[in-house]
Amino acid sequence: MPLLPGVLEVRALRQTAKMAVIGARHRKNDTRRQALGYRNDTLPAALWNTSVNDAGHLEIGGCDSVHLARDFGTPLHVVNKDRLVADFERFHGAFARCWPEVILGTSYKTNPLPGVIRQLHQLGSWAEVISHFELWLAIQLGMPGARIIYNGPGKTRESIRLAVGHDLALINLDNASEVDQVAAEAQALGRIQKVGIRVVTSVGWSGQFGNSIASGEALAMARRIVASDGLSLAGLHIHLGTGLKHLPTYLQAIREVCVFAQTLQSELGVTLSYLDFGGGFGVPTVRPMDEWDQRLQANGYPPGPIDPSANPTPETFAQAVTGLLREFYDPGHPGNCPTLIFEPGRAITSSAQTLLLSVIAIKPGPNGSRKVILDGGKNITIPLGYELHEVLPASKMNSPYGGQHQLYGPLCHPGDILVLWKRLPDLEPGDVVAIMDAGAYFIPNQMNFSNPRPAVVMAHDGTAELIRAREQFDDIVRLDQLVD
C-alpha cells in the first residue's frame, strides 16, 4: 500500500530537521577546529615531532617518509626514536620529581616490537607482561626476573612455573586459584615469591578483572595470601581502562587503593612495598570515536576534532597523584613510602610510531568525494575502527587541500574502511599517506588477512634501521602441512 501524502510529509520534515541538527553540529566542529589551530582540517605535523622538508614530504626522525616508502616498501611502520625516548623520559621524570621511587613498566601488549621494547628497557623500564609469550619474550630480551611484573586474568600453569622460576619482582594475582598455583611453585623451589592483588575500585574496568574492594573479595584474597606458605603480599594493582583522560577517575581509584592499603596494615599487619597504578593514560592526539562522529560521517561530514589540550600532561598527572598520596604517606621518609609502578603503554609508544600506506587506486565517490584504495586496511589498522587518528598526506604536505576523501584498504571485505571522511589534497596512485599514532595496539592487533604483515623501521638522525622484516608469503604458511 502506498504511503499517504501526510506520512511522506512527516518523514520529509523529520529528515530536514535531522540534517539541520547534523549541519549545526558540523559548523560547531568547524569553529572548534579553527580555534584549535587546525590547518586544512588537519592537526599540525609538529605535534608528533615530525616536520615537512623542502620537497613537501613528511619527515620522521630526519628521514623523508616518501623515500622510506620507496626504499622499504609499504605498508611500513616508522618508529621515531627521538620521540619514543622523549615520551618515556618526560613521563618518568614527571613522577620521579615528585616521589622517592618510581618504576615504569613497558607494556608488552601495547606494542610487542622487540626493537621498541629493547630501546625502552635501555632507558631503565621494567617489563610488564600479561601472557606466557610476553614473559618468554622478556626473558629472551635479557630482562632479569627482578625487573619483570606479571599481570593478566588468565595465567597458565606453565607461565606461572616460568615466572616463579625466574623469581619475578611481582606477580599480580587476579583470582584465588592463582594464589594456590603460585604458592605451590614457590614451595617446590623453596623460595618466597612476592605477589600483589589486582583490585577493583568503584571506577574503571571490572568485568573479568580483579577482586572488588567494596565487596570484601580483595580482603579475602589478601587473607588467603598471608596464610599461604611461599608467598609475600607486596603490592596492590589497578588498571582502569585505556585512553582515559579524566584525572578525577584516577584520583578516586587511587584514594580507594590507599584506604585499602591502610586496612591491610591494620587488620593483617601487611606493609606494602609497591602500589601499581597500571596504565591507560590517554594520548593528546587520539580520542575515542563517539556516536556523533559516526552520524556526521554517515551524512557526509568529517568527525569532530581532536583537542590535544583535553589530555592532562604527565606533569599534571604526577602532581595530582602524588599530592593525593601525601595524604597517606610521607615522601620525606622514603623508607615508609611504597614504590610507585606505572604501566603507561600508549602514553609512551603511540605518538612515536607512524604507519605509511601507498595509494593503489582512486574512484569517484558521492557528492564529488574521492574513494581512495590503500595498500593496507583493517588487517593492520584495527584501532581506526574505534579511535580517531590524524591522517597526513605524507607525499603532498604542502599541496592545496581539495575535497573529501574516503580511505579504504585493499581487502575484499565491505568493512575494510579506514577513514570514511577526510579532507586531503587530491591524492593519486603512488602517493603516500601517514596514519599517525600507530604505536599502540596496531602491531598486536594486526593479522595476515590475504596479505603479509608490514615491515618496521626505526628512524633517527636521518637514518632508518630495519627492526622487523616484512612478512613473506612463505612465512604465512610456514606452519601448515602442505600436501603435494
C-alpha positions in Angstrom: 0.0 0.0 0.0 1.5 3.4 -1.0 2.2 5.8 1.8 -0.3 8.6 2.4 0.9 12.1 1.4 0.8 13.2 5.1 3.1 10.4 6.1 5.6 11.3 3.4 5.5 15.0 4.5 6.2 14.0 8.1 9.1 11.9 7.0 10.5 14.7 4.9 10.2 17.1 7.8 11.9 14.7 10.1 14.8 14.3 7.6 15.1 18.0 7.2 15.2 18.5 10.9 17.8 15.8 11.3 20.0 17.3 8.7 19.7 20.7 10.2 20.9 19.3 13.6 23.8 17.5 12.0 24.7 20.5 9.9 24.7 22.7 13.0 26.9 20.2 14.8 29.3 20.3 11.8 29.5 24.1 11.8 30.2 24.0 15.6 33.0 21.5 14.9 34.5 23.7 12.2 34.6 26.6 14.5 36.3 24.5 17.1 38.8 23.2 14.6 39.7 26.8 13.7 40.1 27.7 17.4 42.4 24.7 17.9 44.7 25.8 15.1 43.9 23.2 12.6 45.2 23.8 9.1 43.0 22.4 6.3 41.1 20.4 8.9 44.4 18.7 9.9 46.4 18.9 13.1 50.0 20.3 12.6 52.7 17.7 12.0 54.9 19.2 14.7 52.6 17.6 17.3 54.4 14.3 16.6 57.9 15.8 16.4 57.7 15.4 12.6 58.3 18.1 10.0 57.9 19.0 6.4 61.0 19.1 4.2 61.8 21.2 1.1 60.2 18.5 -1.2 56.9 18.9 0.7 57.2 15.5 2.2 56.6 14.4 5.8 59.9 13.9 7.6 60.2 11.4 10.5 63.3 11.2 12.6 65.1 13.2 9.9 64.0 10.7 7.2 61.9 11.6 4.2 58.8 9.4 4.5 58.4 9.1 0.7 62.0 7.8 0.5 61.3 5.4 3.3 58.2 4.1 1.4 60.3 3.7 -1.7 63.3 2.0 0.0 61.4 -0.3 2.3 58.0 -0.6 0.6 54.6 -0.1 2.1 52.8 -0.7 4.3 55.6 0.4 6.6 55.7 1.3 10.3 58.2 4.0 11.2 59.3 4.5 14.8 60.6 7.9 15.7 63.4 7.0 18.2 63.8 10.6 19.5 60.0 10.9 20.2 60.0 7.4 21.9 62.8 8.4 24.2 61.4 11.8 24.9 57.9 10.5 25.8 59.4 7.9 28.2 61.7 10.4 29.9 59.0 13.0 30.2 56.6 10.6 31.9 59.1 9.1 34.2 60.7 12.4 35.1 57.3 14.0 35.9 56.7 11.4 38.7 60.3 10.9 39.7 60.5 14.6 40.6 57.5 14.2 43.0 58.1 10.8 44.6 61.1 8.9 46.0 60.9 5.7 44.0 59.1 5.4 40.6 59.2 2.5 38.1 57.8 2.5 34.6 56.9 -0.9 33.3 56.9 -1.3 29.5 53.5 -2.7 28.4 54.4 -5.5 26.1 50.7 -5.9 25.0 50.6 -2.3 23.7 53.5 -2.7 21.3 55.3 -6.0 21.3 58.0 -5.0 18.9 61.3 -6.2 20.4 63.1 -3.3 18.8 60.9 -0.8 20.6 60.8 -2.8 23.9 64.6 -3.1 23.9 65.0 0.7 23.5 62.7 1.3 26.5 64.5 -1.2 28.6 67.8 0.6 27.9 66.2 3.7 29.3 65.5 1.9 32.5 62.0 0.5 32.2 60.9 -2.8 33.6 58.9 -5.4 31.7 55.1 -5.6 32.2 53.7 -8.8 30.7 50.3 -10.4 30.6 50.9 -13.8 28.9 53.2 -16.7 28.7 54.5 -15.4 25.3 55.2 -12.0 26.7 57.0 -13.4 29.7 59.1 -15.6 27.4 59.9 -12.6 25.3 61.0 -10.5 28.3 63.4 -13.3 29.3 64.7 -13.7 25.7 65.4 -9.9 25.7 67.6 -10.4 28.7 65.4 -8.9 31.4 66.2 -10.3 34.9 63.2 -11.5 36.9 63.8 -8.7 39.4 62.6 -6.3 36.6 59.5 -8.2 35.4 55.9 -7.7 36.5 53.4 -10.4 35.5 49.7 -9.3 35.2 46.7 -10.6 33.4 43.5 -12.6 34.3 44.5 -15.9 32.6 47.9 -17.0 33.7 48.6 -20.6 32.6 50.3 -23.1 34.9 53.3 -23.2 32.6 53.7 -19.5 32.7 53.4 -19.4 36.5 56.1 -22.0 36.8 58.3 -20.0 34.5 57.6 -16.8 36.4 58.3 -18.2 39.8 61.4 -20.0 38.4 62.8 -16.6 37.4 61.9 -15.0 40.7 59.9 -12.2 39.3 59.7 -8.9 41.1 55.9 -9.1 41.3 53.2 -11.4 40.2 49.9 -9.5 40.5 47.3 -12.2 41.2 43.8 -11.9 39.6 41.9 -14.8 41.3 42.1 -17.3 44.2 43.2 -20.2 42.1 46.4 -18.3 41.2 47.2 -18.0 44.9 47.4 -21.8 45.2 49.3 -22.2 42.0 52.0 -19.6 42.7 52.3 -20.8 46.3 52.8 -24.4 45.1 55.5 -23.4 42.7 57.3 -21.3 45.3 57.2 -24.0 47.9 58.6 -26.5 45.3 61.6 -24.2 44.8 61.9 -23.3 48.5 61.6 -19.6 47.9 59.3 -16.7 48.8 57.5 -15.1 45.8 56.4 -11.5 46.0 52.8 -11.1 44.8 50.3 -8.3 44.5 46.5 -8.3 44.2 44.7 -6.8 41.3 41.9 -4.9 42.9 38.7 -3.4 41.5 37.6 0.0 42.7 34.3 1.9 42.2 35.6 3.3 38.9 37.2 1.7 35.8 37.2 -1.8 34.4 35.8 -4.6 36.4 34.1 -7.5 34.5 36.5 -10.5 34.5 39.3 -8.5 36.1 40.5 -8.4 39.6 38.9 -8.5 43.1 36.4 -6.0 44.4 37.4 -3.9 47.4 33.9 -2.9 48.2 32.5 -6.5 48.3 35.3 -7.8 50.6 36.6 -10.0 47.9 40.0 -8.3 47.8 40.4 -8.6 51.6 39.5 -12.3 51.5 42.2 -12.7 48.8 44.7 -10.9 51.0 43.9 -13.2 53.9 44.4 -16.2 51.6 47.8 -14.9 50.5 49.0 -14.2 54.0 48.1 -17.7 55.1 49.9 -19.3 52.2 53.5 -20.6 52.6 55.8 -19.3 49.9 54.0 -16.0 49.3 54.7 -12.4 50.4 51.9 -9.8 49.8 54.0 -6.9 48.5 51.6 -4.8 46.4 48.2 -3.7 45.0 47.5 -3.3 41.4 44.8 -1.5 39.4 44.2 -0.8 35.7 41.2 1.4 35.0 41.0 1.2 31.2 42.6 2.6 28.1 42.9 6.1 26.6 41.5 7.7 29.7 41.8 11.5 30.1 39.7 12.1 33.1 42.0 12.8 36.0 39.3 12.6 38.8 38.7 9.0 37.8 42.3 8.1 38.6 42.3 10.0 41.8 39.1 8.3 43.0 40.6 4.8 42.3 43.9 5.7 43.9 42.2 7.0 47.1 40.3 3.7 47.4 43.5 1.8 47.0 45.3 3.8 49.7 42.4 3.3 52.1 42.5 -0.4 51.4 46.3 -0.5 52.0 45.6 1.0 55.4 43.1 -1.8 56.1 45.7 -4.4 55.2 48.1 -2.8 57.6 45.6 -2.6 60.5 43.9 -6.0 60.0 46.7 -8.2 58.7 49.9 -6.3 59.6 50.9 -6.0 55.9 53.1 -3.1 54.8 53.1 -2.9 51.0 56.3 -2.3 49.0 54.5 -1.5 45.7 51.5 0.4 44.6 51.0 -0.4 40.9 48.6 2.1 39.3 48.7 0.5 35.9 48.4 2.4 32.6 45.6 3.6 30.4 46.7 7.2 30.2 45.3 8.9 27.2 47.2 10.4 24.2 46.7 14.1 23.2 46.3 13.4 19.5 43.9 10.4 19.7 40.4 10.2 21.1 37.7 7.5 21.1 35.1 7.7 18.3 31.6 8.6 19.6 28.1 8.4 18.2 28.3 12.0 16.8 31.4 11.1 14.8 29.6 8.2 13.3 26.4 10.2 12.5 28.5 13.0 10.9 30.5 10.7 8.7 27.4 8.8 7.6 25.9 12.0 6.4 28.8 13.4 4.5 30.7 15.4 7.2 34.0 14.9 8.9 34.1 13.7 12.5 34.6 16.1 15.3 38.0 17.5 16.0 40.7 16.1 18.3 41.6 18.6 21.1 45.2 17.9 22.2 44.7 20.2 25.2 42.0 18.0 26.6 44.6 15.4 27.7 46.3 16.2 31.1 50.0 16.4 30.8 52.3 13.9 32.6 53.2 16.7 35.0 49.6 17.4 35.8 49.0 13.7 36.4 52.1 13.4 38.6 51.4 16.4 40.7 47.8 15.4 41.3 48.5 11.7 42.0 51.4 12.3 44.4 49.6 15.2 46.1 46.9 12.7 47.0 49.4 10.1 48.1 50.9 12.5 50.5 47.6 12.3 52.5 48.6 8.7 53.3 52.4 8.6 53.0 55.3 11.0 53.9 57.8 11.2 51.0 60.2 12.9 53.4 60.7 9.4 54.9 61.3 7.3 51.8 61.6 4.1 53.8 58.0 4.3 54.7 56.8 5.0 51.2 55.8 2.4 48.7 57.5 2.3 45.3 55.1 3.5 42.6 54.7 1.5 39.5 53.1 2.8 36.3 52.5 0.9 33.0 51.9 3.7 30.6 51.8 1.8 27.3 50.1 4.1 24.8 51.3 7.2 26.5 54.9 6.2 25.6 54.6 4.4 22.3 51.6 5.8 20.5 52.8 9.1 19.1 56.3 7.7 18.3 55.1 5.5 15.5 53.6 6.2 12.1 52.1 3.8 9.5 52.8 4.7 5.9 50.4 3.5 3.2 50.5 3.9 -0.5 47.6 4.8 -2.8 46.7 2.0 -5.1 43.7 3.5 -6.9 41.2 6.4 -6.9 37.5 6.1 -7.6 34.8 8.7 -7.8 32.6 8.9 -4.7 29.3 10.5 -3.8 28.9 14.3 -3.9 32.2 14.9 -5.5 34.2 12.9 -2.9 37.0 10.5 -3.9 37.4 6.9 -2.8 41.0 6.0 -2.1 42.2 2.4 -2.1 45.3 2.0 0.0 47.7 -1.0 0.3 46.9 -1.5 4.0 43.4 -2.0 5.6 41.7 -3.4 8.6 44.3 -6.2 8.6 46.8 -3.7 10.1 44.7 -0.7 11.4 42.2 -2.2 13.8 42.3 0.8 16.2 40.8 3.1 13.4 37.5 1.3 13.9 37.0 2.8 17.4 39.5 5.7 17.6 40.1 8.9 15.7 43.7 9.2 14.4 45.1 12.0 12.3 45.9 11.2 8.7 48.6 13.3 6.9 49.3 13.4 3.2 52.9 12.4 3.6 53.8 13.0 -0.1 51.8 16.2 -0.5 52.2 18.1 2.7 52.3 21.5 1.0 49.8 20.8 -1.7 46.4 22.6 -1.7 43.7 20.7 0.0 40.8 19.5 -2.1 37.6 17.8 -1.2 36.6 14.9 0.9 38.4 11.5 0.6 37.2 8.2 1.8 40.1 5.9 2.7 39.7 2.1 2.1 42.0 -0.8 2.4 42.7 -3.5 -0.2 40.7 -6.3 1.4 37.8 -7.9 -0.3 35.6 -7.0 2.6 32.9 -4.3 2.9 34.1 -3.4 6.3 37.6 -2.5 5.2 37.2 1.2 5.9 40.0 3.1 7.4 38.6 6.7 7.4 35.2 7.5 6.0 35.6 11.3 5.6 38.9 13.2 5.5 39.7 16.4 3.7 43.1 16.0 1.8 44.9 17.2 -1.2 43.8 15.4 -4.4 45.6 12.1 -4.0 46.8 10.0 -6.9 48.1 6.4 -7.3 51.6 6.2 -5.8 51.0 8.9 -3.2 51.8 8.1 0.4 49.6 8.8 3.4 50.6 8.6 7.1 48.4 7.2 9.8 49.6 8.9 13.0 49.8 7.4 16.5 50.2 3.9 15.2 52.4 2.8 18.2 49.6 1.5 20.4 47.6 -1.7 19.6 48.3 -1.6 15.8 51.1 -4.2 16.0 49.4 -6.6 18.4 46.1 -6.5 16.5 47.5 -6.9 13.0 46.8 -10.1 11.0 47.7 -11.5 7.7 44.2 -11.3 6.1 45.1 -12.1 2.5 48.3 -10.0 2.9 51.7 -10.2 4.7 52.2 -8.1 7.8 54.3 -4.9 7.3 58.0 -4.2 8.0 59.1 -1.7 10.7 62.0 0.7 10.7 63.3 2.9 13.5 64.3 6.4 12.3 66.9 8.6 14.0 69.1 11.4 12.8 68.3 10.8 9.1 69.0 7.1 9.2 66.4 4.3 9.2 67.2 0.9 10.7 65.1 -2.2 9.9 63.8 -3.6 13.2 61.2 -6.0 11.7 61.4 -7.5 8.2 58.3 -7.7 6.1 56.4 -11.0 6.4 56.8 -13.1 3.3 54.3 -15.4 1.6 56.2 -18.4 2.9 56.0 -17.1 6.5 52.2 -17.1 6.3 52.1 -20.8 5.5 55.2 -21.9 7.3 53.4 -23.9 10.0 51.0 -25.5 7.6 51.4 -29.1 6.4 51.4 -28.6 2.6 50.3 -31.7 0.7 51.8 -32.3 -2.7 
